[in-house]
Amino acid sequence: MILKETLRNIVKSQKENLSQFEEGIEREKIKEIDLDMSFAVIVSGIRRSGKSTLLRQLMKKTENFYYFNFEDPRAVGFDVSDFQRLDEVFHEEYGDSKQYFFDEIQNAEKWELFVRTLLDRKNHVFITGSNASLLSKELGTRLTGRHLTYELFPFSFTEFLKIRSLKPSVKSFEEYFLKIGGFPEYIKTGKAEILQELLNDIIMRDIAVRYGLKNTEILRKMASYLLTNTGKEFSYNSLKKIFELGSTNTVISFISYFEDSYLLFSVPKFEYSLKKQIVNPKKIYSIDNAMSIVNSISFSEDNGRMLENIVFIELKKRYKDIFFFRENGECDFVVRDDTKIRKAFQVCYNLNEENKNREINGLLEAMEEFNLKQGIILTYNQGDELIIKGKKISLIPVWKWMLKKNSL
């Protein structure tokens, strides 16, 4: 329990401090969010991706609002009984408002009960959080049908161009995907320590403390190993052996923690059988190329893998279900919309006479399997159009494809 006067001091200082933060460029995601939504609006994503900035940009669109950041050290120990006192402080200090904004609310236990009460009273609630599983668990039990979730990723190529005042080109794209990535603070400073400390915060605060893990060294080593091997296959059993763990269940838990914190993502091999899909090896991808480079054990610069990783992140923003496909050949990504595979993508840094049969045949195999008339090969900077076996294959530079959000 926190004293009401302490809550009052926290609330007032937090709101005063809002004016000291840079507003930054307007995030693309803000266009999707309606301030008059009758649902709870959840913005989830990795730490330092700009969730708090997005929240402040939403606040700018309303005259009067309530705000509380649960990451404030003074709010340690906040429990369910404190919500009533917090709401009283809001009304006493700032009068009546229907707009509530909460940062990192998953740090407070049973927060969903309070949010449900606010919604029942016809208020508008906007929330950020850094843990996908914790948010979805509480939302699923108490706010079913009463919330909309928006995932926020580090800056897109378009947002990177805006903050750097650059024009879209292969040169600016190379700077984005090979060097800088999309974390706002790293874009501004280029200091490796920012992304190293971010990884440490995720390991310690989002995973170790939250799940009561004591052996953080193994957790850290596995994270670094997977960041180093972005775009490659892994199996739970192989990781168990590498890190000398007693059970594959430990590995499965670690991978789920990395995914819940948005640090890493696993992509399964497409199978019609869910059982086969679960047991087969998967591929691992990173939230950000710069994050991988700065925190890798011995990152060997592989432009092809880095291009594949950035394509995956863009697909992750556009589609819910992503797989890789392999029969005789391999197709890097197929995406499912509803219950059907709708599109197939191959990623090839440079299509040439030596690799074209392998790359094209892998894509064609997926297109034939899912009865697709068109497939896409995403390249570093090649454009072309091929008609093979009556099917259309478009070669598109990744940087141009990333600028076209809805058409491809």
KAWOGI-V925112 format. One record per residue. PHI is phi in radians with two decimals (NA if undefined). PSI is psi in whole degrees, 0 to 359 (999 if undefined). Layout:
phi psi
PHI PSI
PHI PSI
//
This chain:
phi psi
NA 138
-2.00 135
-1.03 146
-1.05 321
-1.15 325
-1.16 317
-1.07 320
-1.06 315
-1.13 320
-1.13 312
-1.03 313
-1.14 317
-1.22 324
-1.13 317
-1.22 323
-1.13 323
-1.25 341
-0.99 323
-1.21 343
-1.47 346
-1.48 145
-1.21 138
-1.29 329
1.26 181
-1.29 151
-1.21 127
-1.27 147
-1.05 326
-1.09 334
-1.11 334
-1.18 340
-1.53 347
-1.79 128
-1.74 124
-1.18 338
-1.69 18
-1.06 135
-1.49 356
-1.71 163
-1.30 131
-1.72 119
-1.90 123
-1.92 110
-2.03 155
2.90 173
-1.14 153
-0.93 149
1.11 19
-1.56 353
1.90 18
-1.11 316
-1.14 323
-1.12 317
-1.06 320
-1.07 318
-1.16 326
-1.16 326
-1.22 322
-1.07 326
-1.09 340
-1.56 0
-2.27 148
-1.38 319
-2.32 133
-2.71 164
-1.89 144
-2.50 139
-2.60 132
-1.85 113
-1.37 358
-1.49 352
-1.05 127
-0.99 332
-1.24 346
-1.66 7
-1.08 132
1.66 0
-1.04 127
-2.21 180
-1.04 330
-1.24 343
-1.40 343
-1.08 319
-1.10 316
-1.14 322
-1.07 316
-1.15 324
-1.12 318
-1.09 316
-0.92 308
-1.22 323
-1.18 323
-1.51 326
-2.24 13
1.24 200
-1.53 137
-2.64 154
-1.83 1
-1.88 117
-2.02 131
-2.17 126
-2.23 128
-1.70 132
0.88 52
-1.20 340
-1.12 349
-1.25 345
-1.81 127
-1.18 143
1.01 31
-1.05 330
-1.14 334
-1.15 318
-1.19 318
-1.10 320
-1.07 318
-1.09 317
-1.08 318
-1.17 321
-1.08 333
-1.60 14
1.19 31
-1.57 166
-1.90 127
-2.15 130
-2.19 128
-2.31 142
-2.01 153
-2.78 153
-1.90 7
-2.28 110
-1.11 318
-1.19 313
-1.08 317
-1.12 313
-1.17 327
-1.10 309
-1.18 321
-1.15 321
-1.19 329
-1.52 323
-1.98 337
-2.14 30
-0.98 125
1.32 5
-2.07 15
-2.52 156
-2.23 131
-1.90 134
-2.14 126
-1.60 131
-1.91 126
-1.85 166
-0.96 168
-0.89 135
-1.28 173
-1.03 318
-1.09 317
-1.20 323
-1.04 317
-1.08 321
-1.15 313
-1.22 333
-1.67 357
0.94 49
-1.99 159
-1.69 149
-1.15 129
-2.87 168
-1.13 329
-1.19 314
-1.19 327
-1.17 321
-1.08 320
-1.10 321
-1.20 309
-1.58 341
-1.76 343
-2.26 306
-1.70 319
1.27 201
-2.10 5
-1.31 123
-0.90 312
-1.18 325
-1.25 325
-1.05 320
-1.29 322
-1.94 329
1.22 14
-1.48 120
-1.04 330
-1.02 332
-1.11 314
-1.36 333
-1.21 318
-1.22 327
-1.08 315
-1.06 318
-1.08 318
-1.08 319
-1.13 313
-1.07 313
-1.41 307
-1.47 319
-1.47 337
-2.05 295
-1.03 308
-1.16 316
-1.14 324
-1.88 9
1.13 39
-1.60 134
-1.73 325
-1.52 76
-1.30 342
-1.15 316
-1.12 318
-1.03 315
-1.16 317
-1.14 321
-1.17 320
-1.06 314
-1.11 319
-1.07 314
-1.21 323
-1.10 324
-1.18 328
-1.85 31
-0.91 132
1.57 357
-1.82 162
-1.38 152
-2.56 161
-2.29 154
-1.07 322
-1.19 320
-1.14 321
-1.19 325
-1.05 318
-1.24 317
-1.03 317
-1.77 10
0.91 50
-1.67 151
-1.34 339
-2.55 143
-1.18 337
-1.08 327
-1.12 317
-1.10 315
-1.02 318
-1.12 315
-1.04 315
-1.07 319
-1.14 325
-1.14 318
-1.09 320
-1.25 320
-1.10 330
-1.57 4
1.16 20
-1.38 316
-2.36 158
-2.39 136
-1.79 141
-2.08 120
-1.41 158
-1.30 135
-1.16 130
-2.48 145
-1.26 334
-1.58 122
-1.11 324
-1.08 315
-1.13 321
-1.06 322
-1.25 318
-1.47 340
-1.20 155
-1.01 154
-2.13 170
-1.87 149
-1.96 140
-2.33 153
-1.80 153
-1.11 336
-2.86 137
-1.10 316
-1.11 324
-1.04 319
-1.17 314
-1.10 313
-1.22 330
-1.91 12
-1.43 155
-1.20 309
-2.67 70
-1.22 117
-1.63 126
-1.13 111
-2.15 97
-1.05 327
-1.13 315
-1.19 323
-1.18 324
-1.16 318
-1.09 321
-1.13 318
-1.26 330
-1.15 317
-1.02 313
-1.05 320
-1.15 319
-1.11 323
-1.06 327
-1.26 331
-1.69 330
-2.31 150
-1.47 316
-1.93 116
-2.21 137
-2.39 165
-1.86 155
-2.13 134
-2.55 126
-2.23 259
-1.35 318
-1.97 194
-2.40 139
-2.03 129
-1.07 315
-2.51 133
-2.18 142
-2.08 140
-1.87 134
-2.14 122
1.12 243
-1.96 8
-2.20 141
-1.24 123
-1.83 330
-2.52 154
-2.28 136
-2.26 134
-1.98 140
-2.00 123
-2.46 117
-0.98 315
-2.57 111
-1.41 123
-2.40 181
-1.10 333
-1.34 326
-1.94 355
-1.11 321
-1.11 316
-1.09 313
-1.19 315
-1.22 317
-1.14 323
-1.10 319
-1.20 315
-1.06 321
-1.05 317
-1.18 319
-1.08 320
-1.22 320
-1.07 321
-1.88 12
0.96 49
-1.74 135
-1.48 338
-2.32 141
-2.31 162
-2.22 131
-1.88 116
-1.63 127
-2.14 172
-1.17 311
-2.77 35
-1.91 139
-2.22 138
-2.99 171
-2.47 128
-2.14 143
-2.03 113
-2.29 125
0.96 35
1.35 7
-1.95 145
-1.67 127
-2.09 119
-1.78 128
-1.64 122
-2.33 131
-1.07 136
-0.97 318
-1.12 328
-1.32 321
-1.09 322
-1.18 336
-1.39 343
-1.80 93
-1.28 328
-1.97 342
-1.60 343
-2.26 999
//
